[in-house]
């Protein structure tokens, strides 16, 4: 947010603009105010609502899409982060702090390393859209569709990706890494013993008998290497 406010772009936030944004009640409201000001500056809408006829139809639909994406994807992240920052890891409280919010408790417990990774990717695309809006009106218009396609694809991944499959992939990757580490740290003698043992397994599997010729072992070792 702070970097965005000082971007030397076409919208050119003034100190008064920055102060107005910082005065917003919540982090989510600051993002909304930033988008509101950026659209007004880029499309010369000084007063009145951001809608036709003051705002052309295409930018208006873009504005609605960005605001909707903020509400759908960024707002829950901000609210959940605030709960955790106040130590509500086990029980999340309602906004008036007089009761327990079961929905937010369920949201906390659904989070895992995969959802965090996917949400980071999704919000990255949303930030690209907002950055373009603030910095360059032509770039915003040109790349809006591609950014939103990527955002929607990330949203689908977030809904459909299986954590159990992701967990298995991570475990398998870790095991492969440990095996490779052991192989790299093994002494030359150990590597030679492993190679010859594997060669022996290959020849037994092919119906060979003990006492095969040296060149046969070399062939087996070459296959393994």
HUBELQUI-V920959 format. One record per residue. RES is the residue in one small letter. NEAR is the number of other ideal C-beta (glycine too) atoms within 8 Angstrom. D_LAST is the distance of its C-alpha to the last C-alpha in Angstrom with 2 decimals. Layout:
BEGIN
res->RES near->NEAR d_last->D_LAST
res->RES near->NEAR d_last->D_LAST
END
This chain:
BEGIN
res->x near->8 d_last->52.73
res->x near->5 d_last->53.95
res->x near->6 d_last->51.72
res->x near->10 d_last->52.95
res->x near->11 d_last->56.57
res->x near->8 d_last->56.23
res->x near->10 d_last->54.33
res->x near->5 d_last->56.31
res->x near->8 d_last->56.48
res->x near->8 d_last->59.26
res->x near->11 d_last->60.54
res->x near->7 d_last->61.07
res->x near->12 d_last->61.85
res->x near->6 d_last->64.80
res->x near->5 d_last->65.40
res->x near->6 d_last->67.80
res->x near->10 d_last->65.13
res->x near->11 d_last->62.66
res->x near->8 d_last->65.36
res->x near->10 d_last->66.21
res->x near->13 d_last->62.61
res->x near->7 d_last->62.23
res->x near->5 d_last->65.51
res->x near->10 d_last->64.11
res->x near->3 d_last->64.25
res->x near->7 d_last->60.57
res->x near->7 d_last->57.14
res->x near->11 d_last->57.13
res->x near->9 d_last->60.58
res->x near->12 d_last->59.39
res->x near->12 d_last->56.73
res->x near->11 d_last->59.38
res->x near->11 d_last->61.80
res->x near->14 d_last->59.21
res->x near->14 d_last->58.59
res->x near->9 d_last->62.33
res->x near->13 d_last->63.12
res->x near->12 d_last->60.30
res->x near->14 d_last->61.52
res->x near->11 d_last->65.09
res->x near->11 d_last->64.29
res->x near->12 d_last->62.05
res->x near->10 d_last->64.51
res->x near->6 d_last->67.76
res->x near->10 d_last->68.95
res->x near->4 d_last->70.96
res->x near->3 d_last->72.81
res->x near->4 d_last->72.94
res->x near->4 d_last->70.21
res->x near->10 d_last->66.91
res->x near->6 d_last->67.71
res->x near->7 d_last->69.37
res->x near->3 d_last->71.52
res->x near->8 d_last->70.71
res->x near->12 d_last->66.96
res->x near->7 d_last->65.86
res->x near->6 d_last->64.44
res->x near->7 d_last->60.82
res->x near->12 d_last->60.48
res->x near->12 d_last->62.35
res->x near->8 d_last->59.77
res->x near->10 d_last->57.01
res->x near->12 d_last->58.95
res->x near->8 d_last->59.27
res->x near->9 d_last->55.55
res->x near->13 d_last->54.60
res->x near->10 d_last->57.16
res->x near->8 d_last->55.97
res->x near->13 d_last->52.33
res->x near->14 d_last->53.45
res->x near->8 d_last->55.39
res->x near->8 d_last->52.67
res->x near->14 d_last->49.58
res->x near->13 d_last->50.65
res->x near->10 d_last->53.72
res->x near->9 d_last->52.07
res->x near->10 d_last->49.39
res->x near->11 d_last->52.13
res->x near->10 d_last->54.23
res->x near->12 d_last->51.42
res->x near->8 d_last->50.37
res->x near->8 d_last->54.01
res->x near->12 d_last->54.20
res->x near->10 d_last->51.16
res->x near->6 d_last->52.46
res->x near->6 d_last->55.63
res->x near->5 d_last->53.78
res->x near->10 d_last->54.14
res->x near->5 d_last->50.75
res->x near->3 d_last->52.11
res->x near->6 d_last->55.37
res->x near->10 d_last->56.08
res->x near->11 d_last->59.74
res->x near->8 d_last->61.82
res->x near->4 d_last->62.93
res->x near->5 d_last->66.22
res->x near->5 d_last->64.37
res->x near->5 d_last->66.75
res->x near->6 d_last->64.35
res->x near->8 d_last->60.76
res->x near->9 d_last->58.95
res->x near->6 d_last->57.05
res->x near->6 d_last->55.49
res->x near->11 d_last->54.03
res->x near->11 d_last->52.84
res->x near->8 d_last->50.92
res->x near->11 d_last->49.52
res->x near->13 d_last->48.28
res->x near->6 d_last->46.60
res->x near->7 d_last->44.84
res->x near->8 d_last->43.04
res->x near->7 d_last->39.40
res->x near->7 d_last->36.46
res->x near->10 d_last->35.91
res->x near->11 d_last->39.60
res->x near->9 d_last->39.76
res->x near->8 d_last->36.80
res->x near->12 d_last->38.34
res->x near->11 d_last->41.81
res->x near->8 d_last->40.63
res->x near->10 d_last->39.18
res->x near->13 d_last->42.40
res->x near->11 d_last->44.69
res->x near->8 d_last->42.76
res->x near->13 d_last->43.79
res->x near->15 d_last->47.34
res->x near->8 d_last->47.53
res->x near->10 d_last->46.48
res->x near->15 d_last->49.46
res->x near->14 d_last->51.85
res->x near->10 d_last->50.61
res->x near->13 d_last->51.24
res->x near->14 d_last->54.66
res->x near->12 d_last->55.65
res->x near->11 d_last->54.31
res->x near->8 d_last->54.80
res->x near->9 d_last->56.86
res->x near->6 d_last->55.35
res->x near->9 d_last->51.77
res->x near->13 d_last->52.78
res->x near->9 d_last->54.32
res->x near->6 d_last->51.46
res->x near->10 d_last->48.54
res->x near->11 d_last->50.32
res->x near->6 d_last->49.15
res->x near->7 d_last->45.47
res->x near->13 d_last->45.53
res->x near->12 d_last->47.30
res->x near->8 d_last->44.94
res->x near->9 d_last->42.07
res->x near->14 d_last->44.25
res->x near->8 d_last->45.09
res->x near->8 d_last->41.47
res->x near->12 d_last->40.65
res->x near->10 d_last->43.66
res->x near->8 d_last->42.42
res->x near->10 d_last->39.03
res->x near->11 d_last->40.97
res->x near->6 d_last->42.98
res->x near->6 d_last->40.27
res->x near->10 d_last->36.98
res->x near->6 d_last->36.11
res->x near->9 d_last->35.53
res->x near->6 d_last->33.98
res->x near->8 d_last->31.25
res->x near->11 d_last->30.81
res->x near->9 d_last->30.67
res->x near->8 d_last->27.96
res->x near->8 d_last->25.86
res->x near->9 d_last->26.41
res->x near->8 d_last->25.55
res->x near->8 d_last->22.29
res->x near->8 d_last->21.42
res->x near->8 d_last->22.41
res->x near->8 d_last->20.34
res->x near->8 d_last->17.16
res->x near->8 d_last->18.18
res->x near->8 d_last->18.88
res->x near->8 d_last->15.56
res->x near->8 d_last->13.84
res->x near->8 d_last->16.55
res->x near->8 d_last->16.03
res->x near->8 d_last->12.34
res->x near->6 d_last->13.53
res->x near->5 d_last->16.46
res->x near->8 d_last->14.95
res->x near->5 d_last->15.68
res->x near->5 d_last->13.40
res->x near->6 d_last->14.89
res->x near->8 d_last->14.17
res->x near->10 d_last->10.45
res->x near->8 d_last->10.55
res->x near->8 d_last->12.87
res->x near->9 d_last->10.95
res->x near->11 d_last->7.93
res->x near->10 d_last->10.79
res->x near->8 d_last->12.76
res->x near->10 d_last->10.48
res->x near->13 d_last->10.26
res->x near->9 d_last->14.01
res->x near->8 d_last->14.54
res->x near->11 d_last->13.13
res->x near->11 d_last->15.43
res->x near->8 d_last->18.27
res->x near->6 d_last->18.09
res->x near->6 d_last->18.49
res->x near->4 d_last->21.45
res->x near->7 d_last->20.14
res->x near->4 d_last->21.93
res->x near->3 d_last->21.31
res->x near->3 d_last->21.29
res->x near->8 d_last->19.01
res->x near->5 d_last->18.65
res->x near->5 d_last->16.28
res->x near->6 d_last->14.99
res->x near->10 d_last->14.21
res->x near->11 d_last->12.04
res->x near->8 d_last->10.23
res->x near->8 d_last->9.84
res->x near->13 d_last->8.62
res->x near->11 d_last->5.98
res->x near->7 d_last->5.07
res->x near->8 d_last->5.62
res->x near->9 d_last->3.78
res->x near->5 d_last->0.00
END
